[in-house]
């Protein structure tokens, strides 16, 4: 029955799109980025050196004033599609997004590498958001599904809620369950946003599913110079309960220079002794438009393992 409802909803959306008044089609906008990095660390069994971290090519455009689309592929070691979707903005309070894209459950994961304040994601975001997930998922925070979104009360409240396969990018689901993800923003002030997110689902082959539930609560204050952002994340992965928090602050001391301080904590299993604390100091430099240079030093303290020091610098060139 759930699958039938999903099919009928897709049919309704496509039929509605086809009924939209035809307009002259415009050529899509082509864009992309190249991300190179140098890293040096004293972590055991790890080498220092250069790498090309990301190469992405995207095409996006609009078929109508209320219907847009995006396609994005990554060319790192293998080619993979990371975004492929269209959005129909029916009214400001309600829109529909269908395809492959970022799962809306954490405020941090909705940012991209060209706008991240830190070089690496906080540990809790990486481990509970489908990047290097505790469930084994490595999907750049993305999945295939359908989402409803919109703004209410003059953007005092915004929301995104959807159903997803739960199996990552470019992969058909291997069970009959669909995962729910949702994120809500409340903006009591123009510069302040409070968020709450929920992910409820499972992973594993049919007949061997395991629970994968997550939640988040965050806040961001941002004006033209100052950004302060923090978020708490918790999860249940096949019975293993995890939690983590991050906090970061950045300030544009000049139009081109932005120092960043960040802290994050993650405990993969509340019943185990191991936990991770990361302290980072860095700087983002934008010497010219579309070129971003980042440098950061991170000290990682682990209760049951040796401390780790990491220095990274990278550039992101957009076109």
N, C-alpha and C positions, 0 to 999 in steps of 0.2 A: 504493500500500500504506500509506503514511504517513497519507493522508487517511482510508482505511478504518479504521485503528486509532484515529484521532481520533474518528470518528463512533461506533465501537463503545464507546469510553470514555465519550463523552457519553451514549449510550443506557444504559449501565450505571449511571451516576450518577443520571440522572433516574428510572430504574426503582427504584433503591434509595431515593431520596427519597420516591417515591410509596408505598413500602411502610412508611414510618415511621408509627408509631402516631399517629392524628389527635388534635390538641389544639385547644382553643378559640383562634381567631385573635385576636390583639390588634392594635389600631390602630397604624400605624407612628408613630414619633417624627419630628416635623417640626423641622428645624433649618436654620440658614443663617448667612451672614456678609455683611457689607458692609465693603469695604476702600477707603478714600479716601486720596489721596496728594498731597503737594506736592513738587516737585523743582526744583532750580536747579543749572545746570551751565554751565561755560564751553566745553563741547564745541561745535565748529563745526556750524552748520546745525541746532541743537537749540534749542527754545524752553523757557522756564521756565513753570511754572504748576501748576494743580490738575487732577487727573483721578480718576475712579472706576475703580479698578484691577480690582476683583473684586466681583461680586454673585453669591452662590451660594445655592441652595436644595436641601435634601437630605431624604430620607425613608429611615429605616432601621428595622429591626425583626427579629423572630424568628418563624418559623413553627413552630419546635420548639426545644427546649433545645440541639439540635445543628445547627440549620439557621437561619442568619440571612441578611439581604440588605441591600443599600444601593443607592439611586439618588441621584445628585447631578448637577445641571445648573448651568451658569454663564451668567449674563446680563450680559455686558459690552457689546460692540457687537452681537453676535449670540448667539442661544441655542445652546448646545451641551451635549450630555451628556458628562460627564467621568468618571462612575462609574456602572456598572450591572452588579451582580454578585450572586451568592449564594455562600455558603460552607457546606460541610457538614463539621463537625468529627466525624469518624468515631470517633477515639480521640485522646488527647493527642499521640500520636506521628505521627498522619496525619490530614490534612484535605484537602479539595478546594475550590478557588475557581475559578469559571467566570464569564466575562463581560469587562467593560472596567474596568481599574483600573491602579494604578501598577506598572510593571515592576520586579521585584526584582533589582537588580544593584548599586546603590550605597546605602550607609546614609543618605546625606544626602537623596536624592530621596524616601525614604519618609516624611519629615516634610512637614507641610502648612504653608501660609502663617500659620495661627494659632499654630504652634509654632516657626517658623523663628527662630533667634536673630538673624539678619541680615535686612535688608530685601530684599536681592537674593541669589539663589543664587551661589555661587562660579562663576567662569567655566568651569572644567572640568566642573562639574555641568551647567551650562546647555548647553554645547556637545557633551557626550558622553552626554546622558541624555534626549534627546527633548524638551527645552524649546525651545531655539533651536539645534537640532542641526546639526552640520556636514554631515549628509546632507540637510538641508533640511526635516527633520521638526520640526513645532511642535505638540506633543501633550500638553503639561503632564506629561510623563514617563509617559504612559499608553499602553496598547495593549489589544487584544482577544485573549484566549487562555484557557488553563487552567493552573492552578498546584497543585502538591502542597506542603503545608507541615506543620510540626509541631515539637514539642519533644522532645528526647532526653535521657536521663540526668538527670532532674529539672531541665531547662532549662539544663544545662551546654552543650548544643549545640542551636541552633535552625536551621531551614533553610526556604528557599522555592525551588522549582525549577519552571520552567514552559516552555510552548511558546506563541509569540505570532505573530500575522500579520506584525508588523514594519512596519505601515503607519500606525500612529497611531490616534487615536480616531475613531469613527463612519465608518470607511473600510474597505471590503472589500479583502482582499489583492489585489494585482495581479500576483503570481507564485505559483508552486507551493511555494516554499520556506517553511518555518516557522523562526522564530528561537528560539533557546534562551536563557533567562536564569535565573540562579541566584545566591542570596546565602546565606551561612552565617555564623552568629554562634557564637563560643566565649566563654564567660563564666568565666574562671578565678577571678574575684572577683565578689561581688554588684554592685559599683559599676563593674566594668570589662567591656567587651565588645570583642572583636576580630572583624573582619569580613573576608571575602574574597568577591568577586563576579566573575561572568563573563557576558558577553553574546556570543553567536556567531550571526551571521546575515548577511542581505543586504538590499538595497533596490533598487528600480527595477522597471520593467515586465518581464514574462516575456520572456526572450531578451536582456535588457539589464540583468542584475543586477550589482550592485557589492557588494563585501565591506563589512560593517559589524560589526567585532569590537571588543569593549571588555572591560576588566578593572578591578577596583578592589581596594584593600587599605586597611582603615581601623581606627580604634580610637576608643573613647569611654569616658571616665571621668565618672561622674555620681553626685552625691549630692544631698542636699536643697538645697544652696546652690551648689555648684561644678559646672560642666560644662566639660570639655575634650574637643574632638573634632577629629580630623584624618583625612584620606583622600587616597590617591594614586589617580589614574585615568589610564588609558592607552587608546588606541584606534587602529584602522586603518580609515579611511573611504575606500574606493575607492583604496587604496594610499597615502593620506596618513596618516602616523603622527603622533599627537598625544599630549601628556602634560600633566598638571597636578596640583597639590596644593593643599590648603587646610588651614588650622589656625585654630581659634577657641577662645576662652575666655570664659566668662561667670560672674558671681557675684552672688547676691542679697544686696546690702548691707542691704536691708530687705525685708520681705515684698512690697513693691510696686515696688522699683527694682532693675534688673539691668543694670549696665554690661557692654558686650561689646567685645572686641578681636578682630579677624580679619585674616588675611593669606591671599591666594591667588595662585597662579601658573598661567599657562596658555600653552602653545606649540602652536598649531594644526598646525604643520608643522615637524617637527624639521630639515628640510633648508632652511628659510627663516630669515631673520634676525628676523622679527617675533615678539615675545612680549609677554605682558601681566602686569603685577604690580599687584595691588590691595591697598591698605592701608586698613583701616576702623576707626574708633572710633565707638561708638554706645551707646545706652541704650534699654532697654525698660522701660516703666512700665505697671503694672496698677493703676490707681486704684480700680477696682471690678471685681468678677467679670464676665467676658465682655467687658471693654473693654481693649484693648491698644494703647498708644501707643508708637511707635518713632521714633527720630531717629538719623541717622547721617551722618557725613562720610566720603567715600571719595576717596582720591587714587590715580589710575591712571597707572602709568608704562609706556610702550610704547617699545621700543627704536628703532623706525623712525617713530614718529608723535609728535605733540605730547602732553604730559601733560594729563590731564583731572582736574578737581576736580568733585565732585558732592556736593550736600547734599540729603538726602531726609528727610521726616517723613511718617508715615502713622498712621492709626488702623484697627483691625480690631474691629468690633463683631459679636459672635456672639449668636445667639438660638435 
